[in-house]
Amino acid sequence: MGATDAAADRQGVVEEICGDLLGNGILCWLDDILGYAADATAHMELLDKVLARCEEYELKLHAKKCQFFATEIKWCG
């Protein structure tokens, strides 16, 4: 029974961590975080904020699953 709640719990944790960034350049789905911006400067500022949150909450990123400054991605797939 606990396993069915795992996805909702993970989503809630990511939403809590991203907080005010959600809808302001950040979308989250379970443990996936997508950042978007109009230009490279704005993207870098957003990336700094996201990485700071990850550090603050001691989240570890899987380097092979990360894409930065991509103009097109396949997300959640």
C-alpha positions as CSV (number, residue, x, y, z in Angstrom):
1,M,0.0,0.0,0.0
2,G,2.8,2.4,0.8
3,A,4.3,2.1,-2.7
4,T,1.2,3.7,-4.3
5,D,1.9,6.8,-2.3
6,A,5.6,7.0,-3.2
7,A,5.0,9.0,-6.4
8,A,2.8,11.6,-4.7
9,D,5.3,11.9,-1.9
10,R,8.1,12.5,-4.3
11,Q,6.1,15.1,-6.2
12,G,5.3,16.9,-3.0
13,V,8.9,17.0,-1.9
14,V,10.1,18.4,-5.3
15,E,7.2,21.0,-5.2
16,E,8.2,22.0,-1.7
17,I,11.9,22.4,-2.7
18,C,11.1,24.4,-5.9
19,G,8.4,26.4,-4.2
20,D,8.3,30.0,-5.6
21,L,10.2,28.9,-8.8
22,L,7.2,26.7,-9.9
23,G,5.6,28.4,-12.9
24,N,8.3,31.0,-12.9
25,G,10.7,29.1,-15.2
26,I,10.4,25.8,-13.5
27,L,8.1,22.8,-14.1
28,C,8.3,19.6,-11.9
29,W,7.0,16.1,-12.5
30,L,7.9,13.6,-9.8
31,D,11.7,13.8,-9.6
32,D,12.2,15.6,-13.0
33,I,12.8,19.3,-13.0
34,L,12.5,21.4,-16.2
35,G,13.8,24.9,-16.4
36,Y,13.0,27.3,-19.2
37,A,13.9,30.9,-20.0
38,A,13.8,33.3,-22.9
39,D,17.6,33.7,-23.2
40,A,20.9,32.3,-22.0
41,T,21.3,34.9,-19.3
42,A,17.9,34.3,-17.8
43,H,18.5,30.5,-18.0
44,M,21.8,30.8,-16.2
45,E,20.2,32.9,-13.4
46,L,17.4,30.3,-13.1
47,L,20.0,27.4,-13.1
48,D,21.9,29.1,-10.3
49,K,18.7,29.2,-8.2
50,V,17.8,25.6,-8.9
51,L,21.3,24.3,-8.1
52,A,21.4,26.4,-4.9
53,R,18.1,24.7,-3.8
54,C,19.5,21.3,-4.7
55,E,22.5,22.1,-2.5
56,E,20.4,23.5,0.3
57,Y,18.3,20.3,0.4
58,E,21.2,18.0,-0.3
59,L,19.8,16.7,-3.5
60,K,22.1,14.8,-5.8
61,L,21.8,15.1,-9.6
62,H,22.5,12.3,-12.0
63,A,24.9,14.0,-14.5
64,K,24.1,11.7,-17.3
65,K,20.4,12.6,-17.0
66,C,21.0,16.4,-16.9
67,Q,20.8,18.7,-19.9
68,F,21.7,22.3,-19.8
69,F,21.0,25.1,-22.3
70,A,19.1,22.7,-24.6
71,T,16.8,24.3,-27.1
72,E,14.6,21.2,-27.4
73,I,14.3,18.2,-25.0
74,K,12.3,15.0,-24.5
75,W,10.8,15.4,-21.0
76,C,9.4,12.7,-18.8
77,G,10.0,10.0,-21.4
